[in-house]
Amino acid sequence: MSFKCISVEEAKQILDNDNLTIIDIRDLNSFSNGHIENAIHVEDLNIDNFIKDKNKDEALLIYCYHGISSKSAANFFVHNGFKNVFSMDEGYSGWVEN
């Protein structure tokens, strides 16, 4: 099982999915300065609890700054049992440009 890379446009199309969790893996300061609506900030300090508490059947949309680090994070979540994981190409910088 693996994750799927999707474009910003594809990400916007799945945002209405009730079973989607949006994860921002950028630093807290960047998250505080702006993020996708309903996104949650996941970092080393809270990732263990997130993995333990989250339903692994729900879809995850993961983004970072430019769409590079989110691929590693998506792979990490897949290896921790999540079945429907997306990495957003272009990251938050692409999101704000579209």
N, C-alpha and C positions, 0 to 999 in steps of 0.2 A: 504494500500500500504506500502511496506517496501523496504529496500535496499537488495542487494545481496553481500555476501562475496565471493571474488574470489581469486584464487592463483596468485602468481607472473607470472606463465606461462600463465594463462588465461588473465591476465592484458596485457601481451606482445602481445597476439593475437588480442586484440581489439584496440591497439594503433593507427592503421591506419584508424580507423573510423573518418571521417571528423566531425562528430557531437559529438565528445568526448572532454570534458574539463578535464584536469588532475589537481587536487588540492593537494597541499602540505600544510599540517596544522602544520608542525614542526615550531620551532622558526626560526626567520629570519636568524640568524647566521648559523644554520644547513642548511637551504635552500641555503644560499650564498656559503657554502662550497661544495655543490653538490646536485643535484636533477634530477629527470627524465626529459628528454628532453621535452620541451614545457609545463612543469608544471608551474602553477602560484601559488604564495604564498598567501594564504588566512588566515587572522587572525582577531582578534576583531576589528582592526582599519579599515578594508576594507570589512568586511563580509556583512554589510548592503547594500552597493553599489553593491556588487557582486550579491546579491539576487535580488535586484531591477532591475538590468540591464541585467541579464542573462536569456536567453530563457530556460524556465523550461522543455521544451521537449527534450533538448539536454542531452546526457548522461554525468554523472559526475563519474570520477574515483578518489577516495579520498584515500590518504595514509598519514601515520604518521611515527613514528620511528619503531615500532614493530607490527603494525596492531591492536592495542587495542583502542587507542583514535579515530582512524578513524571510528570505528563503531558508536560511539556517534555522531561524526560529520555527518556521513552518515544519521543517524536517524534525526538529526536536519534539514538537507537539504530536506529529504522526507517530514517532517512536514511543511516545507516552500514551498511546491508545486512542488518540482522536482520529475519527474516520473521515471527516469531511473538512479539509483544511485548504485555505486559499492564501496565497501570497500576492499582494498587490504590486504589480510592476509600477515603477516610477515613484512609489511611496507617497508620502504626504506632499512633497514638492510637486509631484504630478497632479495630485488631487486639487491643490489650490490653483493650479494653472488651468484646469479644465472647468 
